[in-house]
């Protein structure tokens, strides 16, 4: 389990972002059953394949970390189709979110 840097997390609290625990693994989650099991066992609100590896490297080298994820699918049987549809959507991107977060951190 890797904890997000509290200072970085605090900056996110009034940015209209959903804050919660992420699960991570070496698979594209497409099962209602597994999704429910992971939520019940670990209290996660989303699942991805990258955040755990990134947090592990940051932890090892003493670098503060925060994962900001754009949810692409619902981790259910329709996840592959949902992912393709999300990639075509026009909404605020992660770059805009990161710029807003850094602006808050360094410009108050």
NORNOR-V199959 format. One record per pair of residues at least 24 apart in sequence whose C-alpha atoms are under 8 Angstrom apart, sorted by the first residue. I is the first residue (numbers start at 1). J is the second residue. If there is no record, write none. Layout:
i = <I I>
j = <J J>
//
This chain:
i = <2 2 2 2 4 4 4 4 5 5 5 8 8 9 11 11 11 12 20 20 20 21 21 22 22 22 22 23 23 23 24 24 24 24 24 25 25 25 28 29 29 29 30 30 30 30 30 30 31 31 31 32 32 32 35 35 46 47 68 69 70>
j = <52 55 56 59 64 65 66 67 64 65 66 65 66 66 101 104 105 101 44 45 46 45 46 46 47 48 51 47 48 52 48 49 50 51 52 49 50 52 75 75 76 79 75 76 77 78 79 80 75 76 77 75 76 77 75 76 71 75 94 94 94>
//
